[in-house]
Amino acid sequence: MATSEEKRDKHFPLLTHDNPFRRLFSNPNEFCAYVTKGQVIADLGCGPGYYTLALAESVGPEGRVYAVDSDEKAIRALAKKADKHGYHNIELHASSASDLSFIKGGSVDFVLANGLLCSMAPQQHESAVNEMKRILKPRGQAYLSAARGFYSYMGLAEWEKILERFRIERRGGDGFPSADRWALVTSKQR
């Protein structure tokens, strides 16, 4: 049992991540503009694969997508969809983003962490950010976003502290109280 100080990752019902109504507000191809054929992608907190399949299509059979989520049900649902649609370039892992030891350091072109950190247990944020930095190629990019509100484990101060560890290329959501905060970042060593 987690103490009040030790929180657990939040898992939302799979239907909230993958349903026809979501397409009215969020295009599954939204992040494909950041990737090209043959690249290696890490979709962290992938859920049942709302963005994963589009990313796999974008990188093609010569590319690879690491689909990572701590919810085993989500990974099983994604495995069924990937098999049904014939995607063989998706490598599935039921794991926390705080341990990506199965991904070689400096091997990933693009990390998608859309809503990941605000859903992770706060005690795992630092190790998840360390892992993202470790797997990114020197010229790789990461898209980070964090929801706001009662369902988020991340406040503004922690968000800013995380962004200090990267070079910010673009960011948004800061001026709208209800909007998710987001940033497109690269390693500082660039």
C-alpha positions in Angstrom: 0.0 0.0 0.0 1.4 3.4 -1.0 1.7 6.0 1.8 0.4 9.5 1.3 3.9 10.5 0.5 4.5 7.7 -2.0 2.0 8.0 -4.9 1.4 5.5 -7.7 1.3 6.0 -11.4 -2.2 7.0 -12.6 -3.8 4.6 -15.1 -7.0 5.8 -16.8 -9.5 3.5 -18.4 -8.4 2.5 -21.9 -11.5 3.9 -23.5 -10.5 7.4 -22.4 -7.3 7.1 -24.5 -8.7 5.4 -27.5 -12.1 6.3 -28.7 -13.7 8.0 -31.8 -14.5 11.2 -29.8 -10.8 11.8 -29.1 -10.2 12.3 -32.8 -12.4 15.4 -32.7 -9.8 17.1 -30.4 -6.5 15.3 -31.1 -5.2 13.9 -34.4 -3.3 10.6 -33.9 -0.9 11.9 -36.6 -0.1 15.0 -34.6 3.5 14.0 -33.7 4.4 12.4 -37.1 5.7 15.8 -38.3 8.7 15.3 -35.9 9.8 11.9 -37.4 11.0 10.5 -40.7 11.4 7.1 -42.3 13.9 4.8 -40.6 14.1 6.7 -37.3 13.9 5.2 -33.8 11.1 6.5 -31.6 10.2 6.0 -27.9 6.5 6.5 -27.1 6.6 6.7 -23.3 3.2 6.4 -21.6 1.8 5.1 -24.9 -1.4 3.7 -23.4 -3.2 1.5 -25.9 -1.3 3.2 -28.8 -3.3 6.2 -29.8 -0.2 7.8 -31.3 2.0 4.7 -31.5 0.5 3.2 -34.7 0.7 6.5 -36.6 4.4 6.9 -35.5 5.1 3.3 -36.6 3.6 4.1 -40.0 5.7 7.3 -40.3 9.0 5.6 -39.5 8.2 2.7 -41.8 9.4 -0.9 -41.6 13.0 0.2 -41.4 12.3 2.3 -38.3 11.3 1.2 -34.8 8.9 2.4 -32.1 9.5 1.5 -28.5 6.0 1.6 -27.0 6.3 1.8 -23.2 3.6 2.0 -20.6 3.4 0.8 -17.0 -0.2 -0.5 -17.5 0.0 -4.1 -18.8 -3.6 -3.9 -20.0 -2.7 -1.0 -22.3 0.3 -2.9 -23.7 -1.8 -6.0 -24.4 -4.5 -3.8 -26.2 -1.7 -2.2 -28.2 -0.2 -5.6 -29.1 -3.6 -6.7 -30.5 -3.9 -3.6 -32.6 -0.4 -3.8 -33.9 -0.8 -7.4 -34.9 -4.2 -6.7 -36.5 -2.7 -3.9 -38.6 0.5 -5.8 -39.4 3.0 -3.5 -37.6 6.2 -5.4 -36.9 8.3 -2.3 -36.1 6.8 -1.7 -32.6 8.6 -3.1 -29.6 6.2 -3.3 -26.6 7.3 -3.0 -23.0 5.2 -3.0 -19.9 7.6 -0.9 -17.8 7.9 2.4 -16.1 9.6 5.2 -18.0 11.9 5.5 -15.0 13.6 2.2 -16.2 14.3 2.1 -20.0 17.3 -0.2 -19.6 16.0 -2.2 -22.7 16.8 0.9 -24.9 20.4 1.5 -25.8 21.8 4.9 -24.7 21.9 7.6 -27.5 19.8 5.5 -29.9 16.5 7.4 -30.1 15.7 10.1 -32.5 12.4 11.3 -30.9 10.8 10.7 -27.5 7.1 11.3 -27.1 6.2 11.8 -23.5 2.7 13.3 -23.9 1.1 13.5 -20.5 3.6 11.0 -19.1 5.2 12.9 -16.2 2.0 14.4 -14.8 0.6 10.8 -14.5 3.8 9.2 -13.1 4.4 8.8 -9.4 6.3 12.0 -8.4 9.2 10.0 -6.9 9.9 8.6 -10.3 10.0 11.9 -12.2 13.8 12.5 -11.9 14.7 9.0 -13.0 12.3 9.2 -16.0 13.9 12.4 -17.1 17.3 10.9 -16.7 16.3 8.0 -18.8 14.9 10.2 -21.6 18.1 12.2 -21.7 20.1 8.9 -21.7 18.3 7.4 -24.7 18.1 10.5 -26.9 20.6 10.9 -29.7 22.7 14.0 -29.5 20.5 15.7 -32.1 17.3 13.9 -30.9 14.1 15.7 -29.8 11.6 15.1 -27.1 8.0 16.3 -26.8 7.0 16.7 -23.2 3.6 17.7 -21.9 1.9 17.9 -18.6 -1.7 18.3 -17.8 -2.8 20.6 -15.0 -5.4 20.2 -12.4 -6.4 17.7 -9.6 -5.4 14.7 -11.8 -1.9 15.9 -12.3 1.1 15.1 -10.2 3.1 18.0 -11.5 3.0 21.7 -10.7 4.6 24.7 -12.4 7.7 24.7 -10.3 8.6 21.1 -11.1 7.7 21.5 -14.8 10.2 24.5 -15.0 12.8 22.5 -13.1 12.5 19.6 -15.6 12.7 22.0 -18.6 16.0 23.5 -17.2 17.6 20.1 -17.9 17.0 20.5 -21.7 17.4 23.0 -24.5 13.9 24.3 -25.3 13.1 24.7 -29.0 9.4 25.6 -28.5 6.9 25.6 -25.7 3.2 26.4 -25.1 0.2 26.2 -22.9 1.7 28.6 -20.3 -0.8 31.4 -20.9 -4.0 29.3 -20.6 -5.0 28.0 -17.2 -6.8 25.0 -18.5 -4.3 24.1 -21.3 -1.7 21.4 -21.0 1.9 22.7 -20.8 4.1 21.4 -23.5 7.7 21.7 -24.8 9.7 20.5 -27.7 13.2 20.0 -26.3 16.6 18.6 -27.2 19.7 17.7 -25.1 21.7 20.6 -23.8 24.9 19.0 -25.2 23.8 19.8 -28.7 
